[in-house]
């Protein structure tokens, strides 16, 4: 399966990221009494559609009947998580609903999330190659408390998105 994942992803850097996420997810799972095999598998498969073009993300999501709303049309990258879960089922034979849920929810950290969902979301957000000032402290928090680490990571992510949007809006109004 690993060779098939590497081939499907098609980029060494993205595959290396997926391996780091798999390792981090497994570590968080072990620390919190979760199934580390499921966490590792979800981490490895979480970015199967991440490098797809915006048009391909929309087209393949629509072809599978996945919801594509206004937000997803404005930010098609959001579709790579639920589409990746569909590809994990179709191409790699993953039938475990917990693994598929963790793949589908790894991007936004929104809605009802299981502890496994949180572990994979945090592993993706906090793997060692991520570089932002709070990363190390959030990782330490994740080792102690998945729920609080998820809450804090989602909050910081929303703040970063708001700052980027404000900066883009300021640039647009200045021109």
SULWOFEN-V902359 format. One record per run of one state. SS is the DSSP state (hx for helix, st for strand, lp for the rest). FROM is the first residue (numbers start at 1). TO is the last residue. If there is no record, write none. Layout:
((SS:FROM:TO) (SS:FROM:TO))
This chain:
((lp:1:1) (hx:2:9) (lp:10:11) (hx:12:31) (lp:32:35) (hx:36:45) (lp:46:53) (hx:54:63) (lp:64:69) (hx:70:74) (lp:75:75) (hx:76:92) (lp:93:96) (hx:97:104) (lp:105:114) (hx:115:126) (lp:127:134) (hx:135:144) (lp:145:145) (hx:146:174) (lp:175:175))
